[in-house]
Amino acid sequence: MKYDATTTQKLLSLYSLGATTVDLAVEFDVPERSIIAKLASLGVYKRKEYVNKRGEVPVKKKEYIERIAKLLNTNVELLESLEKVNKNVLHMLEDALTPKIEKEV
């Protein structure tokens, strides 16, 4: 489908009002991917960010290891064996090594 100026304006206004891509696809009788592609080309569509089951953005093991190495003031290569450790353990290590700043009230 070619999007003319009026269709594009209507698409933008409906999307800005909170219409989902599925609703817009039904409204314009086009595939949802077409709506997503058009909104993305206009710079409006933002993909939903992946989060884990706790609602957090996932952190890779490599990032944990780099942070731990920084906290220990050591080379990352010395901590390569930590790549085999569970992410929860890496998170606990990082928390334990992170200095706690006490705030005075």
Buried (B, 14 or more C-beta within 10 A) or exposed (E): EEBEEEBBEBBBEBBEEEBEBEBBBEEBEBEBEBBBBBBEEEEEBEEEEEEEEEEEEEBEBEEBBEBBBEBEEEEBEEBEEBEEBEEEEBEEBBEEEEEEEEEEE
